[in-house]
Amino acid sequence: MKKLFAKPAAQPAAPTITPQSIVVVSGLPRSGTSMMMKMLAAGGIPPVTDERRAADRDNPEGYFEFERVKQLDKGDVDWLPQARGKAVKVISALLQYLPPEYPYQVIFVRRHMAEILASQRKMLIHRGEDPNKMDDSRMTAVFEKHLQQIDLWLRRQPNVELLYVHYSVILSESAA
């Protein structure tokens, strides 16, 4: 994990993960964030999770979620000091609610949009929901706009170090 993070503007040396920083794993739904959390845990970075969401056939290795994260937009941040030196999964729509007084090292997982949409459809089918409820072109437009907005926001945060990783690169490099 050393030297993976870099400030958006060039710096002489990228820092390592420190006990003071909070590692945030984020991305669109079905982008590979659970896989990244598992990799970080295997690498020695403890995950912040409550294990409420059990593994299932859509994520057989587990979701690595912490329910209180879903309340960031409502001001529930009291748990953040205990997340220092650990990894926590935060959906991209909630990143903007992370308070500025903490240093974050954000690993943002990207994945081809067609793969994300296919994975979402498959999950909807498994849950007995209508996979045709969402229009792919509309969802793509919404997701792409969101990604542009969140990228701009992340790059403007002085307390955020940002690393983009791509799902397909992770898979190809782990297979090598």
MOPE-V750894 format. One record per residue. N is the residue number from 1. OMEGA is omega in whole degrees, 0 to 359 (none if undefined). NEAR is the number of other ideal C-beta (glycine too) atoms within 10 Angstrom. Layout:
BEGIN
N,OMEGA,NEAR
N,OMEGA,NEAR
END
This chain:
BEGIN
1,182,15
2,174,8
3,176,9
4,185,14
5,175,21
6,174,14
7,178,13
8,174,14
9,184,6
10,176,6
11,181,11
12,182,4
13,178,7
14,182,14
15,175,16
16,175,12
17,182,21
18,178,11
19,182,7
20,184,9
21,176,21
22,178,23
23,181,28
24,175,26
25,184,26
26,179,24
27,175,26
28,174,24
29,178,13
30,181,20
31,181,26
32,182,23
33,178,27
34,177,24
35,179,18
36,178,23
37,179,26
38,179,15
39,179,18
40,178,21
41,178,16
42,179,8
43,175,10
44,178,8
45,185,17
46,177,12
47,171,21
48,182,23
49,176,20
50,178,11
51,178,13
52,180,9
53,185,15
54,173,8
55,177,13
56,184,12
57,176,8
58,176,16
59,186,18
60,178,8
61,179,10
62,184,17
63,180,18
64,183,24
65,176,23
66,188,20
67,183,12
68,177,16
69,182,22
70,180,13
71,178,13
72,182,20
73,177,10
74,176,9
75,179,9
76,181,14
77,183,16
78,182,8
79,186,15
80,178,19
81,179,10
82,179,11
83,179,21
84,181,15
85,181,14
86,178,19
87,179,24
88,179,24
89,180,24
90,179,23
91,187,16
92,180,23
93,181,15
94,181,15
95,184,19
96,180,13
97,175,15
98,182,22
99,186,11
100,184,10
101,179,9
102,173,17
103,181,15
104,170,24
105,187,23
106,172,23
107,183,24
108,183,23
109,176,23
110,178,17
111,178,20
112,185,12
113,180,16
114,178,10
115,178,14
116,182,21
117,178,20
118,179,14
119,178,17
120,179,18
121,180,18
122,179,14
123,177,17
124,178,16
125,179,12
126,180,12
127,180,10
128,179,6
129,182,12
130,180,9
131,180,15
132,180,9
133,180,8
134,177,15
135,184,11
136,182,14
137,178,9
138,179,9
139,178,15
140,180,14
141,180,11
142,181,12
143,181,17
144,178,12
145,178,10
146,180,13
147,178,16
148,181,10
149,183,13
150,176,19
151,178,15
152,180,9
153,182,13
154,183,21
155,180,12
156,184,9
157,181,16
158,182,8
159,183,13
160,168,22
161,191,23
162,175,19
163,173,15
164,173,13
165,181,19
166,181,15
167,184,21
168,178,12
169,178,11
170,181,16
171,182,13
172,180,10
173,179,9
174,179,9
175,183,6
176,none,5
END
